[in-house]
Amino acid sequence: MGKKSQIVNVPNMLTLSRIVLIFIFVLLASAKHLHSFSPESFRIIKIIAYSLAFIAGLTDFFDGYIARKYNLVTDFGALMDPLADKIFVTATMLIMVEVELMPAWIAVIVISREFMVTGLRLIATQQNVIIAADGWGKTKTLLQMVMLGIAGASWIEIFDLKTAVWFGVKLWPVWNAYMWVIVAVTVFSGFRYFVNNLNLFRDDDSRDE
């Protein structure tokens, strides 16, 4: 069965809620710049913001799972779900840059890759081609989610990535190495999407051959 045009269903509501939650997260995460809060009060605000971002991340799993299981895939969801993902990744990484847990160049690379692949998928959609996430793409997403979870835990002061030492090992160099791994997997997975779909950029006669 093809995609439906219905907008109001559970997966789409979860997708929209992810966008709303991430905007609330950004607002709360920036609260320190808007008003004067004591360190204790702002830590509570950060915990609330982190919790909202965590819930937003969960909706990314459940909206796709429910849509596929109950055949609730719609054109609206196909458009908004990846867009919501990009807003989520962009917002959380910008906060990481602001609190100096990630250099800006890494955020630029990761975010650029996300939007480039989204553009590729839009081109594919216009040609009635569906580009499914491959193993490398799923690995990239998993690594990014783990990264955001660890960075968030440091941000809400469960531990300090910059100074913590676990089992005699400083976390900060390990953290930086992990981000390099994410960059490598992110770039490689994006490159694979384009290489595997070069036919999308050929003219109609070439694709028919």
Secondary structure as UniProt FT lines:
FT   HELIX           10..29
FT   HELIX           31..34
FT   HELIX           39..69
FT   TURN            70..71
FT   HELIX           75..98
FT   TURN            99..100
FT   HELIX           104..126
FT   TURN            127..128
FT   HELIX           135..155
FT   TURN            156..157
FT   TURN            161..163
FT   STRAND          165..166
FT   TURN            167..168
FT   STRAND          169..170
FT   HELIX           171..196
FT   HELIX           198..201
FT   HELIX           204..208
//
